[in-house]
Amino acid sequence: MARALWDGWEDEAVADSGGAPAWSVPGAVHQVRHKGPQFDVDLSPTLPRSAQGHP
């Protein structure tokens, strides 16, 4: 589940222009949905993954 949250942002999802209308590229951030016996998650990650990708 954590990996799905980290991977919710594509590699090039952060806009490279200071004049961009948003700081993420449209369509590059994906909704994460999980329904399981322990918990349900339905969210859009708000921060890009770190430079190393995954801990």
MIVO-433127 format. One record per residue: chain; x, y, z of N, C-alpha, C, CB in turn. Coordinates in steps of 0.1 Angstrom, whole numbers, plus 5000, padded with zeros to 4 digits. Atoms other than C-alpha are relative to their C-alpha. Glycine has a CB too. Example, Ala and Ser with C-alpha at 12.3 -4.5 7.8 and 13.67 -1.06 7.14 Angstrom:
chain;neast;nnorth;nup;caeast;canorth;caup;ceast;cnorth;cup;cbeast;cbnorth;cbup
A;5009;4988;5000;5123;4955;5078;5009;5012;5000;4990;5000;5012;
A;4991;4989;5000;5137;4989;5071;4992;5011;5008;5004;5005;4986;
//
This chain:
chain;neast;nnorth;nup;caeast;canorth;caup;ceast;cnorth;cup;cbeast;cbnorth;cbup
A;5008;4988;5000;5000;5000;5000;5009;5013;5000;4991;5000;5012;
A;4991;4989;5000;5028;5024;5008;5006;5003;4987;5011;4998;5011;
A;4994;4998;5013;5044;5018;4975;4990;5006;4990;5005;4986;4994;
A;5010;4994;5009;5012;5027;4957;4999;5015;5003;4986;4994;5002;
A;5000;4985;4997;5012;5061;4975;5013;5006;4995;4999;5002;5016;
A;4987;4994;5006;5049;5067;4966;4999;5001;4985;5012;4992;5005;
A;5000;5000;5015;5042;5058;4930;4988;5007;4994;4999;4985;4995;
A;5011;4992;5005;5011;5080;4928;5004;5012;4991;4992;5005;5012;
A;4995;4989;5009;5033;5107;4912;5009;4993;4990;5008;5010;5009;
A;4991;5005;5010;5049;5099;4879;5014;5007;5001;4994;5003;4986;
A;4986;4995;4999;5087;5106;4875;5001;5015;4997;5009;4992;4992;
A;4999;4986;5005;5082;5139;4856;4987;5008;5004;5001;5000;4985;
A;5013;4994;4996;5050;5150;4875;5002;5015;5005;4994;4992;5011;
A;4998;4986;4995;5066;5182;4890;5002;5009;4988;5012;5000;5010;
A;4998;4990;5011;5062;5212;4867;5013;5007;5001;4988;5010;5000;
A;4987;4994;5000;5095;5226;4856;5000;5015;4998;5009;4994;4990;
A;5001;4985;5003;5083;5262;4850;4994;5007;5012;4992;5003;4988;
A;5005;4992;4989;5079;5288;4877;4986;5007;4996;5009;5011;5004;
A;5013;4994;5004;5050;5302;4856;4989;4990;4997;5003;5008;4987;
A;5010;5010;5003;5031;5269;4854;4988;5003;5009;5006;4986;5003;
A;5012;4997;4992;4995;5272;4866;4999;4991;5013;4987;4998;4992;
A;5000;5009;4988;5000;5243;4891;5014;4994;5001;4990;4989;4999;
A;4986;5005;4999;5032;5227;4905;5001;4986;4996;5004;5002;5015;
A;5000;5013;5006;5022;5193;4891;4995;5000;4986;4993;4990;5009;
A;5005;5001;5014;5017;5184;4855;4987;4993;5000;5011;4991;4991;
A;5014;5006;5000;4980;5177;4848;5001;4985;4995;4991;5008;4991;
A;5001;5014;5003;4973;5139;4847;5012;4992;5005;4999;4999;4985;
A;4988;5007;4995;5007;5130;4863;4999;4995;5014;5012;5008;4998;
A;5002;5005;4986;4993;5124;4898;4988;4992;5000;4998;5013;5010;
A;5011;5009;5001;4971;5094;4902;4993;4997;5013;5006;4987;4994;
A;5008;5004;4988;4943;5085;4926;5004;4987;5005;4985;5001;4996;
A;4996;5013;4994;4952;5057;4950;4987;4995;5007;5012;5001;5010;
A;5012;5006;4994;4923;5034;4958;5003;4986;5005;4988;5000;4990;
A;4998;5014;4994;4925;5003;4981;4988;4997;5009;5014;4999;5007;
A;5011;5004;4990;4897;4985;4998;5004;4986;5004;4986;5000;4993;
A;4996;5013;4995;4908;4956;5020;4993;4997;5013;5015;5000;5002;
A;5007;5004;4987;4898;4938;5052;5005;5009;5012;5004;4985;5003;
A;4994;4992;4989;4920;4961;5074;4996;5015;4999;5015;4998;5001;
A;5002;4985;5002;4915;4996;5059;4996;5003;4985;5012;5008;5004;
A;5004;4995;5013;4901;5015;5029;5008;5013;4998;4985;5002;4998;
A;4993;4987;5004;4921;5043;5011;4995;5004;4987;5016;4997;4999;
A;5004;4994;5012;4908;5066;4985;5005;5015;5000;4984;5000;4998;
A;4994;4987;4999;4931;5096;4980;5009;5003;4989;5008;5002;5013;
A;4990;4996;5010;4953;5116;4957;5012;5005;5008;4994;5011;4991;
A;4988;4996;4993;4989;5119;4970;5003;5015;4999;5012;4991;4996;
A;4998;4985;5000;4997;5155;4979;5015;5004;4998;4995;5006;5012;
A;4986;4997;5002;5035;5153;4977;5007;4990;4991;5007;5000;5014;
A;4992;5010;5008;5059;5138;4952;5009;4992;5008;5008;5008;4989;
A;4991;5008;4993;5081;5110;4961;5014;5006;5001;5001;4986;4994;
A;4987;4994;4998;5116;5118;4973;5010;4996;4989;5006;4995;5014;
A;4990;5002;5011;5147;5118;4951;5004;4986;4999;5012;5009;5002;
A;4996;5014;5001;5156;5082;4960;4989;4991;4996;5006;4996;5013;
A;5011;5008;5005;5122;5070;4950;4992;4993;5011;5004;4990;4990;
A;5006;5008;4989;5115;5045;4978;5010;4999;5011;4995;4986;4995;
A;4990;5003;4989;5130;5041;5013;5006;4986;4999;4993;5003;5013;
//
